[in-house]
Amino acid sequence: MANWNTRLRWIHLGFGLMISAYFFPITMNQDVNFWDDRPQVTMFVGGVVMAVVFWTGIIKWQLPRIKKWNRNRKKAAAAAE
């Protein structure tokens, strides 16, 4: 069984691929109005997919960096005293 870190990575990558699949026809056809007749697709990608990619990226990669930075900052402040 995969741990939460592995699951979070795959969720992030899967939803990120959805964004790539959304923009692929637009970039290949040079058609700016490609999704105009399907507004529900745009709403789904803009609302749900972007939110999932954003928050899983924050949780997966940025929170551990912030925690490490805070630990190092507190250690340096304690050592300076």
C-alpha positions in Angstrom: 0.0 0.0 0.0 1.3 3.4 -0.9 1.8 6.0 1.8 0.1 9.4 1.7 3.2 11.0 0.1 3.1 8.8 -2.9 -0.7 9.1 -3.2 -0.4 12.9 -3.1 2.3 12.9 -5.7 0.1 10.8 -8.1 -2.9 13.0 -7.5 -0.9 16.1 -8.3 0.6 14.6 -11.4 -2.7 13.2 -12.6 -4.6 16.5 -12.3 -1.6 18.3 -13.8 -1.9 16.0 -16.8 -5.5 17.0 -17.1 -4.4 20.6 -17.4 -2.0 19.6 -20.1 -4.7 17.7 -21.9 -6.9 20.8 -21.7 -4.4 23.1 -23.2 -3.0 20.6 -25.9 -5.7 21.2 -28.5 -5.5 24.9 -28.0 -1.8 25.0 -28.6 -1.8 22.6 -31.5 -4.7 24.1 -33.4 -3.9 27.7 -32.7 -7.7 28.1 -32.1 -8.3 30.4 -29.2 -12.0 29.6 -29.0 -11.5 25.8 -29.0 -13.5 25.2 -25.7 -16.2 27.9 -26.3 -18.9 25.4 -27.1 -18.1 23.4 -24.0 -18.2 25.9 -21.1 -18.6 23.1 -18.5 -15.1 21.8 -19.4 -13.6 25.2 -18.8 -15.4 25.6 -15.5 -14.2 22.2 -14.4 -10.6 22.8 -15.4 -10.6 26.3 -14.0 -12.3 25.5 -10.7 -11.7 21.9 -9.7 -8.5 20.8 -11.5 -6.5 24.0 -10.9 -7.5 24.0 -7.2 -6.5 20.4 -6.7 -3.1 20.9 -8.5 -2.5 24.1 -6.6 -3.2 22.7 -3.1 -1.5 19.3 -3.6 1.6 21.2 -4.9 1.6 23.4 -1.8 1.0 20.4 0.6 3.5 18.1 -1.2 6.4 20.4 -1.9 6.1 23.7 -0.2 5.0 22.8 3.4 8.0 20.5 4.0 10.3 23.3 2.9 8.6 25.8 5.1 8.8 23.5 8.1 12.5 22.8 7.5 13.2 26.6 7.1 11.4 27.3 10.4 13.3 24.5 12.2 16.7 25.8 10.9 15.7 29.4 11.9 14.8 28.3 15.4 18.0 26.3 15.8 20.0 29.3 14.6 18.2 31.6 17.0 18.8 29.2 19.9 22.4 28.8 19.1 22.9 32.5 18.9 21.6 33.0 22.5 
